[in-house]
Amino acid sequence: MTKDRIVFFANGDFAIDTFETLVNNGSNIVGLVTCANDKVNYHKKTIREVAEELRVPYYTIKGDKFEEDDFFIDWLKRMNADIFCVISFKKLPKEIIKLAKKCAFNVHASLLPFLRGAAPINWAIRLGYKETGLTAFVLSDKIDQGDIIANTKVKIATGEKYTTLYKKLSNACVDFTGRVIENVLQHDDWKDNLIAQPSWNLETEYVADAHKINTKYFRCHWFAFNSEKMQSLVNSVDNVGLPCKIICEDNYGDEIAFDAKIFEVEIAHNDKPCLDACESDGKTYIKLNIRYGQDAVLIKKIQLAGKNVMSVKDFLNGFKYFRDEDYQYVTIMDLMEYGDE
């Protein structure tokens, strides 16, 4: 393995297996930088705890102005790193990047220049991509726009969900990052093989970006979607759920609104257009009629605010409004239709 001194920057689950494998395989990782708010969803231990077990020194940064943290800068300088390997981490300021003597590179979960941004896995599914991948690129002062060192492709299966694609890419990241360090950066002429990312005039050309998952991501009109697009939207956020509103109106015109999230849907085509946006027998199914009533999906898993995620049958067993005769109108709305800010 390369004897270049490496400082590894990572947060969350995605890079844990890569970090652990590189250390165990003999990469000269002399330090780890992670965040105070480090959380895991798919591992039992945080990357900080893994570093402790592997006896790798680590520094936990707080906030976004870590270039102003004199203790951190001193610690990083003492690491005397040749390479910074950055995976699933904050944007590094140029004052930090320049401390790597040989290279500071990032591994991004898309085939750059497509899907730059914080949520490339979600957007790859939502936009219906057939493949995505990993790209190693030289860090610069612009997000995900540095020269490309190497990339690798990963197929997206039909009906793929965020959680499964996340794990695919995380697994692929292990060998890919090792190859970048061992087969590329150990050669003195590695810069001769860099590929410059194309630039666009963003005012005249469309570029699919991958902005983070926030309210903006969910503000879309479902009724204009077909069933495949609707399923892709739900699958792209199966880890957090698709926010919606359940609106119940009684026979006197009084309305009750419930916050909910949809976690899984199944494609169901309509033989003829349906006028009702939502249909249910109150016991076994909830159907959303979309694409102006010409197409549909069946909700399979749903969560009422404050409750657990459950199958639609279990949900309807405890949610009376779809079968209560006192309620003449019950529907499920997207945030745009409901007017939720």
C-alpha positions as CSV (number, residue, x, y, z in Angstrom):
1,M,0.0,0.0,0.0
2,T,1.0,3.6,-0.5
3,K,3.1,5.2,2.2
4,D,1.7,8.6,1.6
5,R,0.4,10.1,4.8
6,I,-3.4,10.3,4.6
7,V,-5.9,12.3,6.6
8,F,-9.5,11.0,6.2
9,F,-12.4,13.4,6.4
10,A,-15.9,11.8,6.8
11,N,-19.2,12.0,8.6
12,G,-22.2,9.7,8.8
13,D,-22.5,6.1,7.5
14,F,-21.3,6.3,3.9
15,A,-17.6,6.2,4.4
16,I,-17.3,4.0,7.5
17,D,-16.6,0.7,5.6
18,T,-14.1,2.5,3.3
19,F,-12.2,4.0,6.3
20,E,-12.1,0.7,8.2
21,T,-11.0,-1.3,5.1
22,L,-8.2,1.2,4.2
23,V,-6.8,1.1,7.7
24,N,-7.0,-2.7,8.0
25,N,-5.4,-3.1,4.5
26,G,-2.4,-1.0,5.5
27,S,-3.1,2.5,4.0
28,N,-1.1,5.0,6.0
29,I,-4.1,6.9,7.5
30,V,-2.6,9.1,10.1
31,G,-5.7,10.9,11.2
32,L,-9.5,11.3,10.9
33,V,-11.6,14.5,10.9
34,T,-15.3,14.2,11.6
35,C,-18.1,16.3,13.0
36,A,-19.6,16.7,16.4
37,N,-23.1,15.9,15.0
38,D,-22.0,12.6,13.5
39,K,-25.0,10.2,13.2
40,V,-25.3,6.7,11.9
41,N,-28.3,4.9,10.4
42,Y,-26.9,1.7,9.0
43,H,-24.0,1.0,11.3
44,K,-23.8,0.2,15.0
45,K,-20.8,2.5,15.6
46,T,-19.9,6.0,14.4
47,I,-16.7,6.5,12.4
48,R,-15.2,8.2,15.5
49,E,-15.8,5.0,17.5
50,V,-14.3,2.9,14.7
51,A,-11.2,5.2,14.7
52,E,-10.8,4.7,18.5
53,E,-10.9,0.9,18.0
54,L,-8.3,1.1,15.2
55,R,-6.2,3.6,17.2
56,V,-6.3,6.3,14.5
57,P,-6.1,9.8,16.0
58,Y,-9.1,11.9,15.2
59,Y,-10.3,15.5,15.6
60,T,-14.0,16.4,16.0
61,I,-14.8,19.8,14.5
62,K,-17.7,22.0,15.5
63,G,-19.6,24.4,13.2
64,D,-18.6,25.5,9.7
65,K,-15.8,27.9,10.4
66,F,-13.3,25.3,11.3
67,E,-10.6,27.1,9.3
68,E,-10.7,29.6,12.2
69,D,-10.1,26.8,14.8
70,D,-6.4,27.3,15.7
71,F,-6.3,24.0,17.6
72,F,-7.6,22.2,14.6
73,I,-5.2,23.9,12.2
74,D,-2.3,23.0,14.5
75,W,-3.5,19.4,14.8
76,L,-3.8,19.1,11.0
77,K,-0.4,20.5,10.4
78,R,1.1,18.0,12.8
79,M,-0.5,15.2,10.7
80,N,1.9,16.3,7.9
81,A,-0.5,14.8,5.3
82,D,0.3,14.1,1.7
83,I,-3.3,13.3,0.9
84,F,-6.7,14.4,2.2
85,C,-9.4,11.9,1.4
86,V,-12.8,13.5,1.8
87,I,-16.0,11.5,1.6
88,S,-19.5,12.7,2.7
89,F,-18.2,15.8,4.5
90,K,-18.5,19.5,4.7
91,K,-17.1,21.8,2.0
92,L,-13.4,22.4,2.8
93,P,-12.2,26.0,2.6
94,K,-9.1,26.6,0.5
95,E,-7.1,27.4,3.6
96,I,-7.5,23.7,4.6
97,I,-7.2,22.2,1.2
98,K,-3.7,23.7,0.6
99,L,-2.4,21.9,3.7
100,A,-2.4,18.6,1.8
101,K,1.1,18.4,0.2
102,K,0.2,16.2,-2.7
103,C,-3.6,16.2,-3.2
104,A,-6.9,16.8,-1.5
105,F,-9.6,14.8,-3.2
106,N,-13.3,14.0,-2.7
107,V,-15.4,11.0,-3.6
108,H,-18.8,12.1,-4.8
109,A,-21.8,9.7,-5.2
110,S,-22.6,10.5,-8.9
111,L,-21.0,10.6,-12.3
112,L,-19.8,14.2,-12.3
113,P,-20.5,16.7,-13.7
114,F,-24.1,15.4,-13.3
115,L,-25.9,15.7,-9.9
116,R,-23.5,18.1,-8.1
117,G,-24.7,18.8,-4.6
118,A,-25.7,17.3,-1.3
119,A,-28.2,14.7,-2.4
120,P,-27.0,12.9,-5.6
121,I,-28.4,9.5,-4.6
122,N,-31.9,10.8,-4.0
123,W,-32.0,12.8,-7.2
124,A,-30.6,9.9,-9.4
125,I,-33.7,7.8,-8.4
126,R,-36.1,10.7,-8.6
127,L,-35.0,11.7,-12.1
128,G,-35.2,8.1,-13.3
129,Y,-31.4,7.5,-14.0
130,K,-30.5,4.0,-15.2
131,E,-27.0,4.3,-13.8
132,T,-25.0,6.5,-11.5
133,G,-21.6,6.0,-9.8
134,L,-18.7,7.5,-7.9
135,T,-16.4,10.2,-9.0
136,A,-13.0,11.1,-7.4
137,F,-12.1,14.7,-8.1
138,V,-9.5,17.2,-6.9
139,L,-11.0,19.6,-4.4
140,S,-11.4,23.2,-5.3
141,D,-13.2,26.3,-3.9
142,K,-16.3,25.3,-6.0
143,I,-18.6,22.6,-4.9
144,D,-18.1,19.3,-6.9
145,Q,-16.4,21.1,-9.8
146,G,-12.7,20.0,-9.5
147,D,-10.8,18.1,-12.1
148,I,-11.8,14.4,-12.3
149,I,-9.3,11.8,-11.2
150,A,-11.3,8.7,-11.8
151,N,-14.9,7.4,-11.8
152,T,-16.8,4.1,-11.7
153,K,-20.4,3.2,-12.7
154,V,-23.1,1.6,-10.6
155,K,-26.4,0.3,-12.2
156,I,-29.7,1.5,-10.8
157,A,-32.2,-1.3,-10.7
158,T,-35.9,-1.0,-11.7
159,G,-37.8,0.2,-8.7
160,E,-34.5,1.0,-6.8
161,K,-34.9,2.8,-3.5
162,Y,-32.7,5.3,-1.8
163,T,-31.7,2.9,1.0
164,T,-30.6,0.1,-1.4
165,L,-28.7,2.4,-3.8
166,Y,-27.0,4.1,-0.9
167,K,-25.7,0.8,0.3
168,K,-24.6,-0.2,-3.2
169,L,-22.6,3.0,-3.6
170,S,-21.2,2.8,-0.1
171,N,-20.0,-0.7,-0.8
172,A,-18.5,0.3,-4.2
173,C,-16.7,3.2,-2.5
174,V,-14.5,0.8,-0.5
175,D,-12.6,-0.6,-3.5
176,F,-12.9,2.5,-5.6
177,T,-11.2,4.8,-3.0
178,G,-8.5,2.2,-2.4
179,R,-7.7,2.1,-6.2
180,V,-7.7,5.9,-6.4
181,I,-5.1,6.1,-3.6
182,E,-3.0,3.1,-4.6
183,N,-3.1,3.2,-8.4
184,V,-3.5,6.9,-9.2
185,L,-2.1,9.1,-6.5
186,Q,1.0,7.1,-5.9
187,H,2.3,8.0,-9.4
188,D,4.2,11.3,-9.8
189,D,2.4,11.9,-13.1
190,W,-1.1,11.5,-11.8
191,K,-2.0,15.1,-12.7
192,D,-1.4,14.4,-16.3
193,N,-4.4,12.2,-16.5
194,L,-6.9,14.6,-14.9
195,I,-10.2,15.3,-16.8
196,A,-11.5,18.9,-16.6
197,Q,-15.2,19.0,-15.9
198,P,-17.2,20.9,-18.5
199,S,-18.7,24.2,-17.6
200,W,-22.1,25.5,-18.6
201,N,-23.8,28.9,-18.9
202,L,-26.4,28.2,-16.2
203,E,-28.6,31.0,-17.6
204,T,-29.1,29.2,-21.0
205,E,-28.3,25.5,-20.3
206,Y,-30.1,23.1,-18.0
207,V,-27.8,21.1,-15.6
208,A,-29.4,18.6,-13.2
209,D,-28.1,19.4,-9.8
210,A,-28.7,17.6,-6.5
211,H,-29.7,20.1,-3.9
212,K,-30.2,18.8,-0.4
213,I,-33.5,17.2,0.8
214,N,-35.5,20.0,2.2
215,T,-39.0,21.5,1.8
216,K,-38.1,22.6,-1.7
217,Y,-37.5,19.0,-2.7
218,F,-41.1,18.0,-1.7
219,R,-42.9,21.0,-3.2
220,C,-44.3,19.4,-6.4
221,H,-47.7,18.7,-7.9
222,W,-48.3,14.9,-7.8
223,F,-51.4,15.1,-10.0
224,A,-49.1,15.9,-13.0
225,F,-46.9,12.8,-12.4
226,N,-47.4,9.4,-14.0
227,S,-47.3,6.3,-11.8
228,E,-43.6,5.6,-12.6
229,K,-42.5,9.1,-11.7
230,M,-44.6,9.1,-8.5
231,Q,-43.0,5.8,-7.5
232,S,-39.5,7.2,-8.2
233,L,-40.3,10.2,-6.0
234,V,-41.4,8.0,-3.1
235,N,-38.5,5.6,-3.6
236,S,-36.0,8.5,-3.6
237,V,-36.9,9.3,0.0
238,D,-37.8,5.9,1.4
239,N,-35.4,6.6,4.3
240,V,-37.3,9.8,5.5
241,G,-40.7,9.5,3.8
242,L,-42.6,11.8,1.4
243,P,-44.5,14.4,3.4
244,C,-48.2,14.9,2.7
245,K,-51.5,16.1,4.2
246,I,-54.5,14.0,5.0
247,I,-57.6,16.3,4.8
248,C,-60.8,15.1,6.4
249,E,-64.0,17.1,6.0
250,D,-67.2,16.2,7.9
251,N,-70.8,16.6,6.7
252,Y,-70.9,20.1,8.2
253,G,-67.9,21.3,6.2
254,D,-65.5,21.3,9.2
255,E,-62.0,20.2,8.3
256,I,-59.3,18.3,10.1
257,A,-55.8,18.1,8.6
258,F,-53.2,15.5,9.6
259,D,-49.5,15.5,8.8
260,A,-48.3,12.2,7.3
261,K,-45.5,10.6,5.2
262,I,-45.7,8.0,2.5
263,F,-42.9,5.4,2.5
264,E,-43.8,3.0,-0.3
265,V,-46.2,2.9,-3.2
266,E,-47.1,0.4,-5.9
267,I,-47.9,1.2,-9.5
268,A,-51.6,0.8,-10.4
269,H,-53.0,2.1,-13.7
270,N,-56.5,3.4,-14.2
271,D,-58.7,2.0,-17.0
272,K,-60.4,5.3,-17.2
273,P,-59.8,8.8,-15.7
274,C,-60.9,9.2,-12.1
275,L,-62.3,12.4,-10.7
276,D,-61.4,11.7,-7.1
277,A,-57.8,12.4,-6.2
278,C,-57.9,9.7,-3.5
279,E,-59.9,6.5,-3.1
280,S,-60.1,4.0,-0.3
281,D,-62.4,1.2,1.0
282,G,-61.4,2.2,4.5
283,K,-60.0,-1.2,5.2
284,T,-57.4,-2.5,2.7
285,Y,-56.2,0.1,0.2
286,I,-55.6,3.8,-0.5
287,K,-55.2,4.7,-4.1
288,L,-53.9,8.1,-5.3
289,N,-55.2,9.1,-8.7
290,I,-52.5,11.2,-10.5
291,R,-51.7,12.4,-14.0
292,Y,-55.0,14.2,-14.0
293,G,-56.8,11.0,-12.9
294,Q,-55.5,8.9,-15.8
295,D,-52.9,7.0,-13.7
296,A,-52.6,5.8,-10.1
297,V,-50.5,4.4,-7.3
298,L,-51.4,2.3,-4.3
299,I,-50.0,3.4,-1.0
300,K,-48.3,0.4,0.7
301,K,-46.6,2.0,3.7
302,I,-47.6,5.2,5.5
303,Q,-46.8,7.1,8.7
304,L,-49.1,9.4,10.6
305,A,-47.1,12.2,12.5
306,G,-46.0,10.9,15.9
307,K,-46.7,7.2,14.9
308,N,-44.7,4.3,13.5
309,V,-44.4,3.5,9.8
310,M,-47.0,0.9,9.1
311,S,-48.7,-1.0,6.3
312,V,-51.7,0.6,4.7
313,K,-54.0,-2.1,6.2
314,D,-52.7,-1.5,9.7
315,F,-53.0,2.3,9.2
316,L,-56.6,2.1,8.1
317,N,-57.4,-0.2,11.0
318,G,-56.7,2.7,13.3
319,F,-57.6,5.7,11.1
320,K,-61.3,5.9,11.1
321,Y,-61.9,8.8,8.8
322,F,-61.8,6.9,5.5
323,R,-64.8,4.7,6.6
324,D,-66.6,7.1,9.0
325,E,-70.0,8.1,7.5
326,D,-69.7,11.5,9.3
327,Y,-66.9,12.4,6.9
328,Q,-68.0,13.1,3.4
329,Y,-64.5,13.9,2.0
330,V,-61.2,12.4,2.8
331,T,-58.1,12.9,0.6
332,I,-54.3,13.0,0.6
333,M,-52.6,16.1,-0.8
334,D,-49.1,17.1,-1.8
335,L,-47.6,20.1,-0.1
336,M,-48.1,22.3,-3.2
337,E,-51.8,21.5,-3.5
338,Y,-52.4,22.0,0.2
339,G,-50.5,25.3,0.0
340,D,-48.1,24.4,2.8
341,E,-45.1,26.6,3.1
